[in-house]
Amino acid sequence: MSVHKYTSWGRTRRPKPSSGNDGDFITGSNLVALNEYGSPTGTDAANGVYQTENQRYAHIACSGSSTVSKVFTYSHAMGFWHELMAVDPTDGSRNSIGVGNNEYIIVDINGADYVALTSGSLSVVT
């Protein structure tokens, strides 16, 4: 006889930390690190590249004077890094996604296999 087992079917009930550990800071990326994607260490967290594991949203928070200037996504189907843009619903214009000092935003990353954030030096980003 089978036993019912509760499962979330791959969906988490709260934001999932990129490193797998609550409270860890992540490393911002730079365009040079993104170009190293094909190398053996190209997808390491040290390069600021993180697997999305099919998450729908990325929760991005900056502390103190830290900022994020751009968000990039990689899809195996496309084979390239692309900058993720926010569309202004009033006029249809596209803008880079940025996170300012002490800000918290939620970004839709549906379909992305990897995500990378470009940030300033010594940024504290979670």
Sequence and secondary structure as in RCSB ss.txt:
>XXXX:A:sequence
MSVHKYTSWGRTRRPKPSSGNDGDFITGSNLVALNEYGSPTGTDAANGVYQTENQRYAHIACSGSSTVSKVFTYS
HAMGFWHELMAVDPTDGSRNSIGVGNNEYIIVDINGADYVALTSGSLSVVT
>XXXX:A:secstr
        TT  SS   TTSSTT  B  B HHHHHTTTSTTTTSGGGTEEE TT SEEEEEB TT  EEEEEEE 
TTT SEEE EEE TTT  EEE  B TT EEEEE TT SEEEEEE TT  B 
